[in-house]
């Protein structure tokens, strides 16, 4: 059997292959509610043969959204719509996962196709943004409010409550979004975290917020269900968060019952020159896997079946997270199985197309 189609078991959850649908923002919700767009978008990837299907970054509070149109899980009323989606994903032999997130200083923006600019609190779709320190994301954007210790405790509790709702909604995996310049990443990096209290300064202090969120999440998330963390492997900037920091944190996260590190990078510093090429972030997954002894997921311009198979065969990662390729090709997993001569179960409605 090929590596790409070798089943994987994490805690009590079995994945039929190593192809996971990465969280992809759709900016198509109203008041945080997922709708028919999300059902079709996520459901089609489950039909397409992926082993795990993750929602987009789902905000744990209204202020934690990137835009007014982000999905949310900050109130119990969100659960029924989410349950409809998880039920469909599960019924089609995929594992439903949710990414819990808070945008921090990168919040309060318009949708990308409307320019994506940050809008002030007095705008119809704007609000007061928050961060570990009053450092704007880039020149000309809002200066965020520095969260107090009490506000930090509230945000940690928001993640805890969101995890409980995720369980009630039928999700089997939680991924905590600690990358792409959003709030958790902002606490990790000394470029955005300039605090002088127990949440800033040293490496140990800067990871405290993340560890407290992990502990709070694990306190309500069943021990037999997986917990993932999306890490910002590097800021690509001198003096920022780097690969060695990521490996060190990943080793600690394993001790806190995190099961897999989803290895992305960048997003904190505006204007950074990143050399991209097929699989350009795979080395981060390989380093963390080797040095932290934890399962990792590879991301970043992975578009070909043989490319994904090689990454796994070389033990550079344990799973492949696909995003844009699955926008172009929702049935990537079924085609990959055909290319690798793997006999996989198609939806009975599609059997005639094999």
C-alpha positions as CSV (number, residue, x, y, z in Angstrom):
1,X,0.0,0.0,0.0
2,X,1.2,3.5,-0.8
3,X,2.0,5.9,2.1
4,X,-0.7,8.3,0.9
5,X,-3.4,5.7,1.4
6,X,-2.1,4.0,4.5
7,X,-4.6,4.5,7.3
8,X,-3.6,6.5,10.3
9,X,-5.0,6.3,13.8
10,X,-4.7,9.2,16.3
11,X,-6.2,8.4,19.7
12,X,-9.6,6.8,18.9
13,X,-10.0,8.3,15.5
14,X,-9.0,6.4,12.3
15,X,-8.2,8.3,9.1
16,X,-8.6,6.3,5.9
17,X,-5.7,8.0,4.2
18,X,-3.3,10.9,4.7
19,X,-5.0,13.6,2.7
20,X,-6.5,16.3,4.9
21,X,-8.6,19.3,3.8
22,X,-6.8,22.4,5.2
23,X,-8.9,25.2,6.8
24,X,-9.8,27.7,4.1
25,X,-11.7,31.0,4.9
26,X,-14.8,31.5,2.8
27,X,-16.0,34.8,4.2
28,X,-19.6,33.8,3.6
29,X,-21.2,33.6,7.0
30,X,-23.7,36.0,8.6
31,X,-23.3,36.6,12.4
32,X,-20.9,33.6,12.4
33,X,-23.5,31.1,11.1
34,X,-22.3,28.6,8.6
35,X,-24.8,27.9,5.9
36,X,-25.5,25.9,2.7
37,X,-22.4,27.3,1.0
38,X,-20.3,25.7,3.8
39,X,-22.2,22.4,3.6
40,X,-21.6,22.1,-0.1
41,X,-18.0,23.4,0.0
42,X,-16.9,21.1,2.9
43,X,-19.2,18.2,1.9
44,X,-17.9,18.0,-1.6
45,X,-14.3,17.4,-0.2
46,X,-15.6,14.6,1.9
47,X,-17.3,13.0,-1.1
48,X,-14.0,13.6,-2.9
49,X,-12.2,11.1,-0.7
50,X,-10.3,13.2,1.8
51,X,-9.7,11.5,5.2
52,X,-10.3,14.7,7.3
53,X,-12.2,17.9,6.4
54,X,-11.5,21.0,8.4
55,X,-13.7,24.1,8.6
56,X,-12.2,27.5,8.0
57,X,-10.8,29.5,10.9
58,X,-13.8,29.6,13.2
59,X,-13.9,32.6,15.6
60,X,-14.2,32.0,19.3
61,X,-15.6,35.5,19.8
62,X,-17.1,38.2,17.5
63,X,-14.0,40.3,18.0
64,X,-11.9,37.3,16.9
65,X,-13.2,37.3,13.4
66,X,-11.0,38.5,10.5
67,X,-14.1,39.9,8.8
68,X,-17.8,40.3,9.6
69,X,-18.4,37.4,7.3
70,X,-16.2,34.8,9.2
71,X,-17.6,31.6,10.6
72,X,-18.1,31.6,14.4
73,X,-18.7,29.3,17.3
74,X,-19.1,31.9,20.1
75,X,-22.7,31.0,20.9
76,X,-24.8,27.9,21.3
77,X,-27.0,29.0,18.4
78,X,-24.2,28.2,16.0
79,X,-24.2,24.5,16.9
80,X,-27.2,23.2,14.9
81,X,-25.8,24.5,11.5
82,X,-22.4,23.1,12.4
83,X,-23.9,19.7,13.3
84,X,-25.6,19.5,9.9
85,X,-22.2,19.9,8.3
86,X,-20.4,17.4,10.6
87,X,-23.1,14.8,10.1
88,X,-22.7,15.0,6.3
89,X,-19.0,14.8,6.5
90,X,-19.1,11.8,8.8
91,X,-21.8,10.0,6.7
92,X,-19.4,10.2,3.8
93,X,-16.5,8.5,5.6
94,X,-14.4,11.5,6.5
95,X,-13.5,13.0,9.9
96,X,-14.9,16.5,10.6
97,X,-12.4,18.9,12.1
98,X,-12.7,22.5,13.2
99,X,-10.1,25.2,13.5
100,X,-10.6,27.5,16.4
101,X,-9.2,31.0,15.9
102,X,-8.9,34.6,17.1
103,X,-7.5,37.1,14.6
104,X,-6.2,39.6,17.1
105,X,-4.7,42.7,15.4
106,X,-5.5,41.3,11.9
107,X,-9.3,41.5,12.6
108,X,-11.9,44.0,11.5
109,X,-11.3,43.9,7.7
110,X,-13.4,43.7,4.6
111,X,-13.6,40.5,2.5
112,X,-10.6,40.0,0.2
113,X,-12.7,40.5,-2.9
114,X,-13.7,43.9,-1.5
115,X,-10.1,44.9,-1.0
116,X,-9.5,43.4,2.5
117,X,-8.7,46.7,4.1
118,X,-8.9,47.1,7.8
119,X,-11.9,49.2,8.9
120,X,-12.3,51.3,12.1
121,X,-14.7,50.6,14.9
122,X,-17.2,53.2,13.7
123,X,-17.5,51.4,10.4
124,X,-20.5,49.2,9.8
125,X,-18.2,46.1,9.7
126,X,-15.5,47.3,12.1
127,X,-14.7,46.9,15.8
128,X,-11.9,47.5,18.3
129,X,-9.0,45.1,17.6
130,X,-6.9,43.6,20.3
131,X,-3.3,42.2,20.6
132,X,-0.6,41.4,23.1
133,X,0.9,44.9,22.5
134,X,-0.2,48.1,20.9
135,X,1.7,47.3,17.7
136,X,-0.1,47.6,14.4
137,X,0.1,44.9,11.8
138,X,1.4,47.3,9.2
139,X,1.8,51.1,8.7
140,X,-1.5,52.8,8.3
141,X,-3.6,50.2,10.1
142,X,-5.3,50.5,13.5
143,X,-3.2,50.4,16.7
144,X,-4.6,47.5,18.7
145,X,-5.8,47.6,22.3
146,X,-3.3,45.8,24.5
147,X,-5.2,43.1,26.3
148,X,-5.2,43.1,30.1
149,X,-4.7,40.0,32.2
150,X,-8.4,39.8,32.8
151,X,-9.1,40.0,29.1
152,X,-6.5,37.3,28.4
153,X,-8.4,35.1,30.9
154,X,-11.6,35.8,29.0
155,X,-10.1,34.8,25.6
156,X,-8.7,31.6,27.1
157,X,-12.2,30.8,28.4
158,X,-13.6,31.7,24.9
159,X,-11.5,28.9,23.5
160,X,-12.7,26.5,26.2
161,X,-16.3,27.3,25.5
162,X,-15.8,27.0,21.8
163,X,-14.2,23.5,22.3
164,X,-17.3,22.4,24.2
165,X,-19.6,23.6,21.4
166,X,-17.4,21.9,18.9
167,X,-17.9,18.6,20.7
168,X,-21.6,19.2,20.8
169,X,-21.6,19.9,17.1
170,X,-20.0,16.6,16.3
171,X,-16.5,17.5,15.5
172,X,-13.8,14.8,16.1
173,X,-10.7,17.0,15.8
174,X,-9.9,20.5,17.0
175,X,-7.0,22.5,15.5
176,X,-5.9,25.6,17.4
177,X,-4.8,28.3,14.9
178,X,-1.5,29.6,16.1
179,X,-0.1,30.8,12.8
180,X,-0.5,33.4,10.0
181,X,0.0,36.4,12.2
182,X,-3.3,35.9,14.2
183,X,-3.6,36.4,17.9
184,X,-1.8,33.2,19.2
185,X,1.1,33.9,16.7
186,X,1.2,37.5,17.9
187,X,1.9,36.3,21.5
188,X,4.6,34.0,20.3
189,X,6.7,36.5,18.3
190,X,8.8,39.1,20.0
191,X,8.1,41.3,16.9
192,X,4.5,41.7,18.0
193,X,4.7,40.8,21.7
194,X,6.4,43.5,23.7
195,X,4.8,42.9,27.0
196,X,6.8,43.0,30.3
197,X,4.5,40.8,32.4
198,X,4.2,37.0,32.6
199,X,3.0,36.8,29.0
200,X,5.9,38.7,27.4
201,X,9.7,38.8,27.2
202,X,11.2,35.4,27.5
203,X,10.3,32.4,25.3
204,X,8.7,30.7,28.3
205,X,6.5,33.8,28.9
206,X,5.6,34.3,25.3
207,X,4.3,30.7,24.9
208,X,2.3,30.9,28.2
209,X,-0.9,32.1,26.5
210,X,-0.8,29.2,24.0
211,X,-0.2,26.6,26.7
212,X,-3.0,28.0,28.8
213,X,-5.3,27.8,25.8
214,X,-4.2,24.2,25.1
215,X,-4.8,23.3,28.8
216,X,-8.2,24.9,28.8
217,X,-9.2,23.2,25.5
218,X,-8.0,19.8,26.7
219,X,-9.9,20.2,30.0
220,X,-13.2,19.9,28.0
221,X,-12.0,18.0,24.9
222,X,-12.2,14.2,25.4
223,X,-9.0,12.4,25.9
224,X,-9.8,10.0,23.1
225,X,-10.1,12.7,20.5
226,X,-7.2,14.4,18.7
227,X,-6.0,18.0,19.2
228,X,-3.9,19.7,16.5
229,X,-1.9,22.9,16.6
230,X,-1.1,25.1,13.5
231,X,2.3,26.5,14.2
232,X,4.0,29.6,12.6
233,X,7.2,27.8,11.7
234,X,9.0,31.1,11.1
235,X,8.4,34.9,10.7
236,X,11.1,35.0,8.0
237,X,12.5,38.1,9.8
238,X,15.5,38.6,12.0
239,X,14.6,38.8,15.6
240,X,11.3,37.1,15.1
241,X,9.9,33.6,15.8
242,X,11.9,31.0,14.0
243,X,12.2,27.2,13.2
244,X,14.1,26.4,16.4
245,X,11.5,28.1,18.5
246,X,8.8,26.1,16.7
247,X,10.6,22.8,17.3
248,X,11.0,23.7,21.0
249,X,7.4,24.7,21.4
250,X,6.2,21.6,19.5
251,X,8.1,19.4,22.0
252,X,6.3,21.1,24.8
253,X,2.9,20.9,23.1
254,X,3.3,17.1,22.9
255,X,3.6,17.1,26.7
256,X,0.4,19.0,26.8
257,X,-1.4,16.3,24.8
258,X,-1.3,18.0,21.4
259,X,-1.2,15.2,18.8
260,X,-0.1,16.8,15.5
261,X,1.6,20.0,14.4
262,X,0.3,21.6,11.2
263,X,3.4,23.4,9.9
264,X,2.7,26.7,8.1
265,X,4.7,29.9,8.2
266,X,4.7,33.7,7.7
267,X,1.8,36.1,8.0
268,X,3.0,38.2,10.9
269,X,5.2,40.8,9.1
270,X,4.0,42.7,6.1
271,X,6.2,42.8,3.0
272,X,8.5,39.9,3.8
273,X,10.0,38.3,0.8
274,X,9.3,34.5,0.9
275,X,10.8,32.3,-1.8
276,X,8.0,29.9,-2.7
277,X,8.3,26.7,-4.7
278,X,6.5,23.4,-4.7
279,X,6.6,22.1,-1.1
280,X,8.5,25.1,0.2
281,X,7.2,24.6,3.8
282,X,7.8,20.8,4.0
283,X,11.2,21.2,5.6
284,X,9.5,22.8,8.7
285,X,7.3,19.7,9.1
286,X,10.4,17.5,8.7
287,X,12.4,19.4,11.3
288,X,9.6,19.5,13.9
289,X,8.8,15.8,13.3
290,X,12.4,14.8,13.9
291,X,13.3,17.1,16.8
292,X,10.0,17.1,18.7
293,X,9.0,13.5,18.1
294,X,5.5,14.5,17.2
295,X,3.2,13.9,14.2
296,X,3.3,16.7,11.6
297,X,1.3,17.9,8.7
298,X,3.0,19.3,5.5
299,X,1.5,22.3,3.6
300,X,2.4,24.7,0.9
301,X,2.2,24.3,-2.9
302,X,1.6,20.6,-2.7
303,X,-0.3,19.9,-5.9
304,X,0.7,16.5,-7.3
305,X,0.0,13.0,-6.2
306,X,3.6,11.8,-6.5
307,X,4.8,14.9,-4.7
308,X,2.6,14.1,-1.7
309,X,3.6,10.4,-1.8
310,X,7.3,11.3,-1.8
311,X,6.9,13.6,1.3
312,X,5.4,10.8,3.3
313,X,7.7,8.1,1.9
314,X,10.7,10.2,3.0
315,X,9.2,10.6,6.4
316,X,9.1,14.4,6.1
317,X,5.6,14.5,7.5
318,X,2.7,12.2,8.5
319,X,-0.2,13.8,6.7
320,X,-0.6,16.2,3.8
321,X,-2.8,19.3,4.2
322,X,-4.2,20.5,0.9
323,X,-5.9,23.9,0.4
324,X,-5.9,25.6,-2.9
325,X,-5.4,22.4,-4.9
326,X,-8.7,21.2,-3.4
327,X,-10.4,24.3,-4.5
328,X,-9.3,23.5,-8.0
329,X,-9.9,19.8,-7.7
330,X,-12.3,18.7,-4.9
331,X,-11.9,15.0,-5.9
332,X,-8.1,15.0,-5.6
333,X,-8.0,12.0,-3.3
334,X,-10.0,9.9,-5.7
335,X,-7.8,10.8,-8.6
336,X,-4.7,10.2,-6.6
337,X,-5.9,6.7,-5.7
338,X,-6.4,6.0,-9.4
339,X,-2.9,7.3,-10.2
340,X,-1.3,5.1,-7.5
341,X,-3.5,2.1,-8.4
342,X,-5.1,2.1,-5.0
343,X,-8.6,0.5,-4.8
344,X,-10.6,2.9,-2.7
345,X,-14.3,3.2,-2.1
346,X,-16.1,5.8,-4.2
347,X,-19.5,7.1,-3.3
348,X,-21.9,4.6,-4.8
349,X,-23.6,7.4,-6.7
350,X,-20.3,8.0,-8.5
351,X,-19.2,4.4,-9.1
352,X,-20.1,4.5,-12.8
353,X,-17.3,7.1,-13.3
354,X,-14.5,4.9,-12.1
